[in-house]
Amino acid sequence: MFESVGALFGSPWIYVLVGLSVLLDVFLPVLPSGVLVITAATAAAAGSGAATGQVPHEVPDILALILCATTASVLGDLVAYRLAWRGGERLARAIARSRRLTSAQERLGEALAKGGGALVVLARFAPAGRSVVSLIAGAAHRRARDFLPWSALAGLSWAAYSVALGYFGAHWLGATWLATGVSLLALFGAGAGAAYLVRRPASA
């Protein structure tokens, strides 16, 4: 499966590519960062022998991939948060014109104030949810100590889930496009579920 792209996925440059993709998709949610993380994890599993049932000897590669994706996710959130903080007035006016964004801002503020930042974690899995949460938190001048710990947990949860999908998909189905496809379906399914939960009325 990965013979044609083995030079990339087998080199340290894959970490750079994953990091940049995850960092930038807070501004460009169309970037396929999840696809890239899963494919890299599947390739790492194939290289470690997981796909053939052997004991993996390159688990640190998997851990490095999780660390890379998590770090890039938190850094991207922080950049978006700080930009929204500085340009808060213009963004606040844009949010005020949207009833949905205004509602999301109120719910996020309540969640962070109560220490219940599970909404931040859920939003990390929802399409464009990470962008909305980071920008709204910054525009509303929420304290960094209230937002960043949940951002870190969200990034770690998303990265670990995505890498696990690719790794265990290769273990169970082999290093094939089928394994990658099934893993991506599971990632998109989690995203759809998270989007549904995030959009539910607060009373629910």
PLY file of the C-alpha trace (Angstrom):
ply
format ascii 1.0
element vertex 204
property float x
property float y
property float z
element edge 203
property int vertex1
property int vertex2
end_header
0.00 0.00 0.00
2.63 2.48 1.04
5.39 1.56 -1.40
4.72 4.61 -3.55
4.79 7.01 -0.59
7.14 5.07 1.65
9.93 7.61 1.31
7.72 10.30 2.85
5.94 8.26 5.51
9.19 6.58 6.51
11.11 9.81 7.01
11.12 12.45 9.75
9.46 14.84 7.29
6.12 13.16 7.97
6.14 14.73 11.43
6.72 18.16 9.91
3.89 17.63 7.43
1.51 16.36 10.11
2.43 19.22 12.45
1.88 21.91 9.82
-1.38 20.39 8.65
-2.82 20.13 12.16
-1.58 23.59 13.15
-3.05 25.31 10.08
-6.40 23.55 9.92
-7.70 25.78 12.72
-7.70 28.49 10.02
-8.35 26.20 7.04
-10.67 23.41 8.27
-10.65 21.90 4.78
-7.08 20.67 5.30
-7.11 16.86 5.56
-5.12 16.72 8.79
-7.14 13.78 10.13
-6.59 11.83 6.92
-2.87 12.53 7.12
-2.58 11.49 10.77
-4.46 8.22 10.17
-2.44 7.39 7.06
0.82 8.11 8.87
-0.26 5.92 11.80
-1.19 3.09 9.42
2.21 3.38 7.74
3.95 3.40 11.13
2.02 0.30 12.16
3.03 -1.45 8.95
6.65 -0.55 9.53
6.53 -1.77 13.13
5.11 -5.15 12.22
1.71 -4.57 13.82
-0.04 -5.28 10.55
1.51 -8.75 10.43
0.80 -9.62 14.05
4.40 -9.24 15.17
5.39 -7.43 18.33
5.92 -3.79 17.34
9.42 -2.44 17.84
8.75 1.13 16.73
6.06 2.17 19.19
7.95 5.41 19.93
7.10 6.41 16.35
3.42 6.13 17.26
3.96 8.10 20.47
5.93 10.74 18.58
3.08 11.04 16.10
0.57 11.58 18.92
2.86 14.14 20.57
3.41 15.94 17.27
-0.31 16.16 16.45
-1.23 17.19 20.00
1.40 19.94 20.16
0.42 21.31 16.76
-3.25 21.28 17.75
-2.64 23.27 20.94
-0.33 25.75 19.18
-2.92 26.32 16.45
-5.64 26.88 19.05
-3.41 29.33 20.90
-2.61 31.33 17.76
-6.31 31.55 16.82
-7.19 32.46 20.41
-4.63 35.28 20.56
-5.58 36.67 17.15
-9.25 36.71 18.13
-8.33 38.34 21.46
-6.55 41.20 19.69
-9.19 41.62 16.99
-12.05 40.99 19.37
-14.23 43.97 18.48
-14.53 43.15 14.79
-15.03 39.46 15.50
-17.53 40.24 18.25
-19.62 42.23 15.77
-19.52 39.33 13.33
-20.59 36.90 16.06
-23.40 39.22 17.16
-24.88 39.07 13.66
-25.25 35.28 13.90
-27.73 33.84 16.37
-26.01 30.45 16.17
-22.57 31.88 16.93
-23.98 34.04 19.73
-25.56 30.97 21.28
-22.30 29.06 20.90
-20.41 31.90 22.57
-22.78 31.90 25.54
-22.58 28.13 25.94
-18.80 28.14 25.70
-18.52 30.94 28.24
-20.77 29.11 30.69
-18.88 25.85 30.18
-15.47 27.43 30.77
-16.68 29.45 33.75
-17.99 26.30 35.40
-14.87 24.31 34.59
-16.87 22.06 32.29
-14.77 22.37 29.18
-16.01 19.07 27.75
-17.58 21.26 25.07
-14.06 22.21 23.93
-13.11 18.53 23.67
-16.27 17.65 21.75
-15.81 20.56 19.38
-12.30 19.31 18.50
-13.88 16.33 16.76
-16.65 18.29 15.02
-15.97 19.79 11.57
-14.70 23.36 12.05
-15.61 23.11 15.75
-12.04 23.71 16.83
-11.92 26.96 14.84
-15.20 28.25 16.26
-14.28 27.46 19.86
-10.78 28.97 19.68
-11.95 32.17 18.00
-14.95 32.62 20.29
-12.85 32.04 23.42
-10.39 34.69 22.26
-13.02 37.20 21.13
-14.82 36.86 24.46
-11.51 37.40 26.33
-11.84 34.15 28.23
-8.87 33.52 30.48
-6.13 31.43 28.93
-5.94 29.27 32.06
-9.61 28.38 31.56
-9.24 27.58 27.87
-5.79 26.12 27.24
-5.97 23.07 29.55
-9.14 21.97 27.78
-7.53 22.72 24.43
-4.62 20.45 25.39
-7.00 17.68 26.47
-8.98 18.10 23.25
-5.84 17.94 21.11
-4.54 14.88 22.94
-7.90 13.09 22.71
-8.23 13.79 18.99
-4.62 12.86 18.21
-4.71 9.64 20.27
-8.04 8.62 18.73
-6.86 9.30 15.16
-3.53 7.52 15.62
-5.24 4.57 17.32
-7.63 4.23 14.38
-4.77 4.04 11.91
-2.62 1.79 14.08
-5.25 -0.76 15.05
-6.86 -0.60 11.63
-3.57 -1.83 10.18
-3.32 -4.45 12.92
-6.79 -5.87 12.25
-7.18 -5.33 8.51
-3.59 -5.12 7.32
-1.79 -2.14 5.82
-4.30 -1.69 3.01
-6.47 1.09 1.64
-9.42 -0.76 3.18
-7.94 -0.31 6.65
-7.38 3.39 6.01
-10.89 3.79 4.62
-12.52 2.09 7.62
-10.43 4.20 9.99
-11.47 7.39 8.20
-15.13 6.38 8.38
-14.72 5.94 12.15
-13.11 9.39 12.39
-15.87 11.03 10.34
-18.47 9.17 12.40
-16.99 10.59 15.59
-17.03 14.03 14.00
-20.70 13.73 13.05
-21.59 12.57 16.56
-19.62 15.40 18.13
-21.27 17.95 15.83
-24.70 16.68 16.85
-23.89 16.92 20.56
-22.35 20.39 20.23
-25.42 21.71 18.39
-27.94 20.32 20.85
-29.75 22.93 22.94
-28.01 23.64 26.23
-31.08 22.42 28.15
-30.62 18.99 26.56
0 1
1 2
2 3
3 4
4 5
5 6
6 7
7 8
8 9
9 10
10 11
11 12
12 13
13 14
14 15
15 16
16 17
17 18
18 19
19 20
20 21
21 22
22 23
23 24
24 25
25 26
26 27
27 28
28 29
29 30
30 31
31 32
32 33
33 34
34 35
35 36
36 37
37 38
38 39
39 40
40 41
41 42
42 43
43 44
44 45
45 46
46 47
47 48
48 49
49 50
50 51
51 52
52 53
53 54
54 55
55 56
56 57
57 58
58 59
59 60
60 61
61 62
62 63
63 64
64 65
65 66
66 67
67 68
68 69
69 70
70 71
71 72
72 73
73 74
74 75
75 76
76 77
77 78
78 79
79 80
80 81
81 82
82 83
83 84
84 85
85 86
86 87
87 88
88 89
89 90
90 91
91 92
92 93
93 94
94 95
95 96
96 97
97 98
98 99
99 100
100 101
101 102
102 103
103 104
104 105
105 106
106 107
107 108
108 109
109 110
110 111
111 112
112 113
113 114
114 115
115 116
116 117
117 118
118 119
119 120
120 121
121 122
122 123
123 124
124 125
125 126
126 127
127 128
128 129
129 130
130 131
131 132
132 133
133 134
134 135
135 136
136 137
137 138
138 139
139 140
140 141
141 142
142 143
143 144
144 145
145 146
146 147
147 148
148 149
149 150
150 151
151 152
152 153
153 154
154 155
155 156
156 157
157 158
158 159
159 160
160 161
161 162
162 163
163 164
164 165
165 166
166 167
167 168
168 169
169 170
170 171
171 172
172 173
173 174
174 175
175 176
176 177
177 178
178 179
179 180
180 181
181 182
182 183
183 184
184 185
185 186
186 187
187 188
188 189
189 190
190 191
191 192
192 193
193 194
194 195
195 196
196 197
197 198
198 199
199 200
200 201
201 202
202 203
